[in-house]
Amino acid sequence: MSYENTSWLHEYLPDWPASIYVVNDHDAPLTVPKNKGHEAMVYLTHLIDRYDTLASTTVLVHAQRFAWHNDDHDYDALVTLRHLQTPYQVRPNLDVQDLKNVSASGKMAFKDIFRTAFQQMLPGIPVPDVVGVSCCSQFAVSRETVHSRSRKDYVRLREWLLNTELDDGLSGRVFEYTWHIIFGKAAVHCPDAAECYCKVFGLCGLKGCKKDGCNGRYTLPKVATLPSGWPKVGWEGEVRGYRGPPV
């Protein structure tokens, strides 16, 4: 969105070529055909437009520096990106969804929405009963993995997104649960947390690790909106003693 501050990317990661898409400004240097599907429209547009000139690794992230789903004590995307080991493209923060039990509003279960959408998007692939993948549609993907599908496939997926009657939120969620399958992973893609932290972020030898997480690394907040003044101000208005990269 035009109101989001993306200056942190240029300030702290100047060696990373950044493509900033502004979804609500058709006159922006980089934009999308329609603001729909949350980040999915941006990701698909980038993969289509840059298909023949992709970097060896493409990192697809949201505009906000601080967000509840970033795997960092301060929920800081900058810290996670600085630690990112680009040769290994897998994400932690496991989010396993049993589609038989996920509901959306009271009218139609998301499993039914997902089943219909999946059949339209990926015909010929059986619809999974269970999907397991890290949360929130932020990931790194290699050029070779993107090229495992033709450009026409990504055009077709974007056409589905443009034409589906599903709203912005639901269509985006369908892609959130499907990206890893699009890129050839099993429907349940939940590597061991210790392995992920080591191979993805270079944080090896962490203590207190279980299959789904490591003690002290990430705390799921009670609400998805960080408080005003974060990261310097906490949930109760207290001064947090933030010592990370300047905000």
C-alpha positions as CSV (number, residue, x, y, z in Angstrom):
1,M,0.0,0.0,0.0
2,S,1.2,3.5,-0.7
3,Y,1.0,4.5,3.0
4,E,3.4,1.7,4.1
5,N,7.0,2.6,5.0
6,T,9.4,0.4,3.1
7,S,12.5,2.7,3.6
8,W,13.9,0.1,6.0
9,L,14.7,-2.2,3.2
10,H,16.9,0.4,1.4
11,E,18.4,1.7,4.6
12,Y,19.5,-1.6,6.2
13,L,19.7,-3.9,3.2
14,P,21.2,-1.7,0.5
15,D,22.9,-4.6,-1.3
16,W,19.5,-6.4,-1.7
17,P,17.9,-5.3,-5.0
18,A,14.3,-4.6,-3.9
19,S,11.2,-4.6,-6.0
20,I,8.6,-2.6,-4.1
21,Y,5.0,-3.1,-5.5
22,V,2.4,-0.5,-4.7
23,V,-0.9,-2.2,-5.1
24,N,-3.2,0.8,-4.7
25,D,-1.4,3.1,-7.2
26,H,-1.7,2.2,-10.8
27,D,0.9,4.9,-11.6
28,A,3.6,3.4,-9.4
29,P,6.7,2.0,-11.1
30,L,5.7,-1.5,-9.9
31,T,2.0,-2.3,-9.4
32,V,-0.5,-5.1,-10.0
33,P,-3.5,-5.6,-12.3
34,K,-5.8,-5.6,-9.3
35,N,-5.4,-5.3,-5.5
36,K,-6.8,-8.7,-4.5
37,G,-5.6,-11.7,-2.7
38,H,-3.3,-9.9,-0.3
39,E,0.3,-10.5,-1.2
40,A,-0.5,-13.3,-3.7
41,M,-1.2,-10.9,-6.5
42,V,2.2,-9.2,-5.9
43,Y,4.1,-12.4,-5.8
44,L,2.5,-13.8,-8.9
45,T,3.0,-10.6,-10.8
46,H,6.7,-10.6,-9.9
47,L,7.2,-14.2,-10.9
48,I,5.4,-13.6,-14.2
49,D,7.1,-10.3,-15.1
50,R,10.6,-11.4,-14.0
51,Y,10.3,-15.0,-15.0
52,D,13.3,-14.8,-17.4
53,T,15.4,-12.5,-15.2
54,L,14.8,-13.8,-11.7
55,A,17.6,-13.6,-9.1
56,S,19.1,-16.9,-8.0
57,T,16.9,-16.5,-4.9
58,T,13.8,-14.5,-4.6
59,V,12.7,-13.4,-1.1
60,L,9.0,-12.5,-0.9
61,V,8.0,-10.5,2.1
62,H,5.4,-8.1,3.4
63,A,6.0,-4.3,3.5
64,Q,5.9,-3.9,7.3
65,R,9.2,-4.3,9.2
66,F,7.4,-5.3,12.4
67,A,4.6,-7.9,12.3
68,W,3.4,-10.5,14.8
69,H,4.4,-13.4,12.6
70,N,8.1,-12.5,12.1
71,D,10.3,-15.0,13.8
72,D,12.2,-12.7,16.1
73,H,11.9,-11.6,19.8
74,D,10.8,-8.1,18.6
75,Y,8.9,-9.5,15.5
76,D,11.4,-7.7,13.3
77,A,11.6,-8.8,9.7
78,L,15.0,-7.0,9.3
79,V,16.6,-9.4,11.8
80,T,15.2,-12.5,10.2
81,L,16.3,-11.3,6.8
82,R,19.8,-10.6,8.0
83,H,20.0,-14.1,9.3
84,L,18.5,-15.7,6.2
85,Q,20.6,-18.5,4.7
86,T,19.5,-18.2,1.1
87,P,20.8,-21.5,-0.1
88,Y,18.2,-23.2,2.1
89,Q,14.6,-22.2,1.3
90,V,12.3,-23.5,4.0
91,R,10.4,-21.6,6.6
92,P,9.9,-22.2,10.3
93,N,6.9,-21.1,12.5
94,L,4.8,-24.2,11.9
95,D,1.1,-23.6,11.2
96,V,-0.6,-27.0,10.7
97,Q,-4.2,-26.8,9.5
98,D,-6.6,-29.7,9.4
99,L,-8.9,-28.6,6.6
100,K,-11.6,-30.8,8.0
101,N,-11.8,-28.6,11.0
102,V,-11.1,-25.1,9.7
103,S,-14.2,-22.8,9.3
104,A,-14.7,-19.4,7.7
105,S,-17.6,-17.3,9.0
106,G,-20.5,-19.5,9.9
107,K,-21.8,-20.1,6.4
108,M,-19.3,-22.3,4.5
109,A,-16.3,-24.2,6.0
110,F,-13.0,-23.2,4.6
111,K,-12.3,-26.8,3.8
112,D,-15.0,-26.6,1.1
113,I,-13.7,-23.3,-0.2
114,F,-10.2,-24.6,-0.3
115,R,-11.2,-27.8,-2.0
116,T,-13.0,-26.0,-4.9
117,A,-10.2,-23.5,-5.3
118,F,-7.5,-26.1,-5.2
119,Q,-9.2,-28.2,-7.9
120,Q,-9.4,-25.1,-10.1
121,M,-5.8,-23.9,-9.4
122,L,-4.0,-27.2,-9.5
123,P,-6.1,-29.7,-11.6
124,G,-4.7,-33.2,-11.5
125,I,-3.3,-32.9,-8.0
126,P,-5.4,-34.6,-5.2
127,V,-6.9,-32.2,-2.7
128,P,-5.1,-32.7,0.6
129,D,-7.2,-33.2,3.8
130,V,-4.4,-31.7,5.9
131,V,-2.1,-28.8,5.1
132,G,0.9,-28.0,7.2
133,V,3.2,-25.1,6.4
134,S,4.7,-22.1,8.1
135,C,2.5,-19.1,8.6
136,C,1.7,-16.0,6.6
137,S,3.1,-16.2,3.1
138,Q,6.6,-14.9,3.5
139,F,9.3,-17.1,2.0
140,A,12.4,-17.5,-0.2
141,V,12.3,-19.5,-3.3
142,S,15.1,-20.4,-5.8
143,R,15.0,-19.6,-9.5
144,E,15.2,-23.3,-10.3
145,T,12.2,-24.0,-8.1
146,V,10.2,-21.2,-9.8
147,H,11.2,-22.5,-13.2
148,S,9.9,-26.0,-12.3
149,R,6.7,-24.5,-13.5
150,S,6.2,-22.6,-16.8
151,R,5.4,-19.0,-16.9
152,K,2.0,-19.9,-18.3
153,D,1.3,-21.7,-15.0
154,Y,1.8,-18.5,-13.0
155,V,-0.3,-16.6,-15.5
156,R,-3.1,-19.1,-15.1
157,L,-2.9,-18.9,-11.3
158,R,-3.1,-15.1,-11.5
159,E,-6.1,-15.3,-13.8
160,W,-7.8,-17.5,-11.3
161,L,-7.1,-14.9,-8.6
162,L,-8.4,-12.1,-10.8
163,N,-11.6,-14.0,-11.6
164,T,-12.5,-15.8,-8.5
165,E,-15.5,-14.7,-6.5
166,L,-13.7,-15.2,-3.3
167,D,-12.9,-12.0,-1.5
168,D,-9.5,-10.6,-0.8
169,G,-9.0,-12.4,2.5
170,L,-10.2,-15.8,1.4
171,S,-8.4,-15.8,-1.9
172,G,-5.2,-14.8,-0.2
173,R,-5.6,-17.5,2.4
174,V,-6.0,-20.1,-0.3
175,F,-2.6,-19.1,-1.7
176,E,-1.1,-19.0,1.8
177,Y,-2.0,-22.7,2.2
178,T,-0.9,-23.6,-1.3
179,W,2.4,-21.9,-2.2
180,H,4.6,-24.7,-0.9
181,I,2.5,-27.2,-2.9
182,I,2.8,-25.0,-6.0
183,F,6.6,-25.2,-5.5
184,G,6.6,-29.0,-5.2
185,K,6.6,-29.6,-1.5
186,A,4.3,-32.1,0.2
187,A,1.0,-30.8,1.5
188,V,2.3,-31.2,5.1
189,H,5.7,-29.5,5.0
190,C,6.8,-29.2,8.6
191,P,10.6,-29.8,9.0
192,D,12.0,-30.1,12.5
193,A,12.3,-26.7,14.2
194,A,15.9,-27.0,15.3
195,E,16.9,-28.0,11.7
196,C,14.9,-25.0,10.3
197,Y,16.6,-22.5,12.7
198,C,20.0,-23.8,11.8
199,K,19.6,-24.2,8.1
200,V,17.3,-21.2,7.5
201,F,18.7,-18.6,9.9
202,G,22.1,-20.0,10.8
203,L,21.0,-20.3,14.5
204,C,22.4,-23.7,15.3
205,G,22.7,-25.5,18.6
206,L,19.6,-23.9,20.1
207,K,18.4,-25.4,23.4
208,G,15.0,-26.6,24.4
209,C,13.9,-27.5,20.8
210,K,10.9,-29.7,20.0
211,K,9.4,-30.6,16.7
212,D,7.3,-27.4,16.6
213,G,9.6,-24.8,18.1
214,C,12.6,-23.8,20.3
215,N,12.2,-22.3,23.8
216,G,12.6,-18.5,23.9
217,R,12.8,-18.0,20.1
218,Y,9.2,-17.0,19.3
219,T,6.2,-16.1,21.4
220,L,2.8,-16.1,19.7
221,P,1.2,-12.8,20.7
222,K,-2.4,-12.6,22.0
223,V,-3.5,-10.4,19.2
224,A,-2.2,-9.9,15.6
225,T,-1.8,-6.1,15.8
226,L,1.4,-4.9,17.6
227,P,0.8,-2.0,20.0
228,S,1.4,1.6,19.0
229,G,5.0,2.5,19.6
230,W,6.3,-1.0,19.1
231,P,9.1,-2.1,19.5
232,K,10.0,0.6,22.0
233,V,6.6,0.4,23.8
234,G,5.1,-2.9,24.9
235,W,1.6,-4.3,25.2
236,E,0.9,-2.5,28.5
237,G,2.4,0.8,27.5
238,E,5.7,-0.1,29.2
239,V,9.1,0.9,27.9
240,R,10.7,-2.3,26.6
241,G,14.3,-1.3,26.5
242,Y,14.5,-2.1,22.8
243,R,18.1,-2.5,21.6
244,G,17.6,-3.7,18.0
245,P,18.4,-1.8,14.8
246,P,17.1,1.8,15.0
247,V,13.5,2.4,14.0
